[in-house]
Amino acid sequence: MSQVILSCWDGKVSKGTEESITAPAERDQKAFPETLGDGRPLRAFMGWGGFILWDESVNIVDMAREYVTSAQKESCGQCIPCRMGTRVMQDILERICAGKGTEDDLDLLEQLARQVKDLSMCDIGQTTPVPILDSITHCKEQYLQVIREKKAVPKGQYRYRMTAPCTDACPSHLDVPGYVEKIRLGQFEDALRIIRDDCSLPGTVGRVCVRPCEFSCRRGLLDEPIAIRHLKRFVADTELDYGREPTFPELSIKKDKVAIVGAGPAGLACAYYLGLRGYPATIFESLDEPGGMAAVGIPDYRLPREVLRREADFVEKLGGNIKYKVHVGRDVSLGDIEAQGYRAVFLASGAQGSSKMRCEGEDEGYKGFMHGVTFLREIAEGKTPLKGRKVVVIGGGNVAIDCVRRRR
């Protein structure tokens, strides 16, 4: 479920300001960062649970206006209370901040905020009014002062974003609520377009992702999480089943080219998004097919090769080029790559090693002992890595089960 958060920050980089006011009631402010990532101190925060002021100079009325304006942009428009209610709330706050508001406007704002909160269908509409109502409750005098002085309120510096627990849990921060909603409406192409904004391999990731988003899904508080990963796979497979191809924008090819070491998921994603920006990329891959360990470390029954290869083909349709059976460091050096005119090199050699058990004798090279990742790779290459009628597999995760199923 999506929600909007807004922060007010100081334009200067400094140590930060002391906490001065907490509203509403008492909250654990240590749960909030005191600065942005670049060191600029946060002066105030407004979100679905209320608001916090660290600096008394922040004009809460102006911040409320900016917050509602930001939330109104994110309204999907499917229910009238949120679509129209947040718009009217925005108009009221704009009028007050312009020095043209009345005390009746403040009463109307409070009444309307309660109606939007109670009648909206989704979390954006249900949570957006909460900090507005809290600000009226705890800072009403500031509203009245602005109204009575009839002076325009200067705009502060704010940053906002829409978030959701599932989106925050996703390593790529996919707009999960956005594409799930498009699927609900039957708009599969739009859903896939949203996914590809931050995930270039939806068919692949939709099969093998460990889905941290589902463990954070708010629906799990009621019954079961939404099958977010499977929905990603569903729209990717639907495109494939109907023989459709994604449409890419026509871009002018830039003269600067980029080299990428490794055609695994990271390398393919890098080339994909570079291609969308017009930069030609060349991938140097030691294997004879794309995908890296996703291709040779994950069995076909979990990740069919044709799915991975199809998504890798999109890189070449965007102007990229994959050179197979080229081992960087042995067949070609980084110096050779630089000499060929590449302006940048992205290292995506992957994580092909295995986790250690930290047991005595593990590294002694005993015959018949090997790591699961190595075993799976040799099986994928058509080899018979182990001989014998019995095999002991230590572990019970995905790799262990894959080894058991792939034993020859």
N, C-alpha and C positions, 0 to 999 in steps of 0.2 A: 504494500500500500504506500503510495507516494505522499511525501510531505515536503513542505518548503521551509528552509531555514535561511536566516539573514543575519549577517554580522556587520557591525560598524567598526571601522578601523582607523587608526591614525596614519597619516601619510608618511610620517617620519619613522625611521628605524631607531628604536630605542629599547630600553630594558622592559618597559611596560608601566602600567599605572596600577595603583593600589585599588583593591576592591572597596567600593564605597556604599553602594545600595544594592540590596538584593530584593527582587520582586518577581512573582508574588510569594509571600510567606518566606520561610527559610528553605533554601535549596543547597545541595552539596555542590558548590561551585568548583571544587577540585575535579569534577567530571568534565569540565570544559577547559579547552586550551586558553592560555593567556595571550598568546601571540599567533599570528599567521606563520606559515612555514618560513618566511623570509625575515622574521624578527619584528615585523610591525605589530605593535600591541593592539589587542582587541579592546574596544571601548564598551561594546554592548553586544548582546546576542538576543535574537528573537526567533522562536521556533514554535513547534506544535504544542509544547508543554508550558509555554509562558515566555518570559523574557528575563534577562539579567542585565543590570547596568553596573559596569565597573567604574564609569566616569560620569559624574553628575552633570557635566557640560553637554552630554548627548541629549538632543531634543527628542523626547519619546514620541511626540506627535509626528515629527518628520519621519522618524523611523517606522512608525505604524503605517504612514502613507506609502513608504517605499516597500514595506512588507506586503501590504495588500496588493500593490501594483505588480509585484513579482509573482504573487500567488495567482492573480487574475490571468497572467500570461500562461500559466500552466493548467488552467481549467480546461477540461476536455470538452465541456459544453453539452454533455449528455443529460444533465439535469438542470432545471431552471434555477433552483435556489443558489447553486454555486455559480453558474454561468452569469446570471443576472444580478444575484445578490452581491457577489464580490465586485462587480462592475459599479453598482450603486455605492457600495462602501468606498471604493476607490474615488468616485466622484465627490463624495462627502469630504473625505480627507484632503483631496486636492483643493477643495473650496476652503476648508479651514486653514490649510497651510498657505493659501494665497491671501489670507487676511479677510476673506469674505464670508466666513462661516458664522453661524448663530448657535445659541444654546439649544435650540430645537434640533439643529443638525446633530449635535452630540447625542441627544436623546434618541433620534432616529438611527444613528450609527449603532448604538448599543442594542436597540430593539432588533435591528436588521441582523446584527452579528449573531444574536441568539437564534434567530430563525434559520440563518444559513447553517449554523452548527447543528441544529436539531433535524433539519429536513434534507440535507445533502446526502447523496448516495455513496460518495467515496471519502477517503481520508483527507484529501485536499480541502474539500468543502467542510468537512467535519472538524478539522483541526485549525484551519486558517483563522477562524474568529477567536480562538482561545486566547492568544496573546493580546489581541485587540481588547477583548473584554477585561483581561487582567490589567492592561494599561489604563483603561478607564476607571477601574476600581481603585488602583493604587496611585495613579498619577492624574486624577481628574482635574486638579488645580492647574496643571500645566496646559491641559486642553482649554480650560476656561480662560487662562491668561492669554493664550494665543487668540482666542475668539474675541476677547474684550479689547485687546490692543489693536486689532485690525491691521497688523503688520505681517507682511509675507515672511515665511520661515525659510532661511537659507537651507539648501539641500546639503546633506552630509555625504560622506563616502561610504558606500555599502557594497557588500558582495553577497550574492545569494546563490543557492542551488537547490534543486529538487532532489530529494533522496528517499530511500526506502531501505529497510533492513536487508532485503535480498540484494539490492544494488550495492550496498556498502560491503556485503560479504563477498561479492563476486570480484575476483582478482582483476578483471577487465572493467568492472563497474558498468556492466550492461544495463540498459534501461529495461529491466525485467518487467515492471508494470506496464510499460509502453507496448512491448511486443506481445505480452500475454493478452492485453486488451484488444489489440488488433486481431489476434487469433480468435478471440471471443466473437468479434464482429465479422469473422469470415474474410478478413482482409489479409490474406496470407503473404502476398507480395510485399505489402507495407511492413508486416511483421519481420520478414526476412531482411528488408532494407534497414530496419532499426537494429537488428542483430549485427548485420555486417558493418555497421558504423564503428563497432568496437570489437568485433570477432569475425575474422575473415574466413574461418573454417567451421561454420555452423554444423555441417553434417558430421564432421569429425568430433568436435567438442560436444555435440549433442549425443554422442555415444560413449565417450570415455571420461568426461569431466567428473570429478568427485563431488560436484554439486554442493558447494558450501552455501549457495543461495537457498537451497531447500531447507537446510537446517536452521536458517534464519527467517523462513517464511512465516508471516504473521498468521496465515491460515492454520498453521500447526497449533496455535493456541486454542482453536475451536475443535478441529478434528485431525486432519492430515494436511501436510504441506502440499501446495500445488506441484505437479510434476513439471517443474520448470525446464529441466534438462531435456526431457522427452519432447516437450513442446518445441524446443529449438530444433531437435532432430526431425520432428514432424513436418515443419514448414520447409526444411531443407530437402527432405525426401519427397515432399509434394511437388516441389519445383522440378526435381529429377524425374519423378513418375510422369509428369505431364510434358516432359521434354522441353522445358523452358530454360532460358539462359538469362542470367542477370544482365541488366543494361548498365553500361558504364559510360560516364560522361566523356565527351570528346575534348581532349586536352592537348595543348601544344606541348610537344616533347622538349624538355629542357636539355641544355647541352651538358650539364654536370651529370655524371653517372656515378653510381654507387656499387661497390662490391660487397657481397654478403657471403660469409663463410658458414655453410650448413643450410640444407634445405629441409630442416625440421620445421615444426610449427612456428617457432620464433622467426626463422629465416623467411619462411613463406609469408608470414604476416607482415614482416618488414617490407618485403618486395611488393606485396599487395598494396599497402598504404602509400608507399613511395610512388607506385604506378598511378594511383588515383590523383597524385599531385604532379604527375608528368615527369617524374624522374626515372630514367631507365635503370634497372638493377640487374646485375649478373650474379647468380648464385653458384658458388663452387661447392659441389657435393661429392663426398667420397663414395657413396653408394651408387647403385645403378638405377635408383628410383627415388622419388621425393618422399618426404615424410620423416626422415631420420628414424629415431627410436619408436616413433608412433607407427612406422611401417614395419620395422623388423622386431620391435619389442612388444607389440600388442597383436595377438592372434587375429586372424581374419574373422573368426566368429564374433568377435567384439567390435572390430573395426575393419570392414571390408576394404580391400586395397582400392577397388574402383571408386569408392567414395572419396578417399584421400587423394587419389590421382586426379579426379575431376576437379576438386577444389584447388589443387596445385596448378592445373591448367589455366585457371583464371589469372594467375600471375603472368603467364606468357601472353595472354590476351590483353593484358595491360602494358605490354611492352617489355616485360622481363625476360630473362634468358637463364636457363639452368644448365650448367655444365656438369655432367655426371662423371663419376670415376676420376675425380680430380681431388687429390688429397693435399690440402694446403699445409705447407710445412715440409712436404716431401716432394710432390710433383711441381709445386709452385710456392714461392715465398711471398710474404707480405710486401717485401721490397719489389718483387716482380709485378705484383698487382698495382702498386703505386706507380711503377714505371709505365704501366699501360694506360695511365691517365685517369684513374678513378680518384674522385675527390674525397671519398669517405669509404671506410670499411666497417661493416657491422659484423661483429663476431657472434655467431649463433651456433657454436659447435656442439651445444647440448650438454646434457648430464648423463653420460653413458656409463658411468661407474655404478657400482652396487654399494648398498649400505653394509657396513661391517657388523658382524655379530659380536665382535670383541671376545672371541673364544680362542683359547690356546690351540695353536696348530693350524689356524685358519689360513695362514699365508705360507704354509710349508710346501704347497704344491702337490698334495696327495693325489694320486690317481683316482679318478671317479668323483672328486669333489669339485664343484664349480658353482658360481653364482647364478641365480635365476635369470638375470638379465642376459648374461652371456649365453646361457642355455637357450633361451627364447630366440636370440638373434641367430644362433647357428641353425636352429630348427627352421627359421624363416628363410635361411639361405640354402636349404635343402640338405644340410649335413645331418649326421647322426652323432651327436656329441657324446652320448653315453651308451654303453652296451650292458646288457644284463637283463634279468627278468624282474628284478625288484629295484625300486628307486625310493629313497627317503627324501621327502621335501620338508624343510624346516620353515615354518611360517604358515599363516592362514589367510593372507591378504590376496589381492588381485593377482600379483605376480605368482604366488604359490599355486593358486588354483589354475592359472594359465599354464604353468609348468606341468601340472598333473594332467591336464586335458591335452597338452601338446606332446606328451612323451611318445616316442616311437618305439 
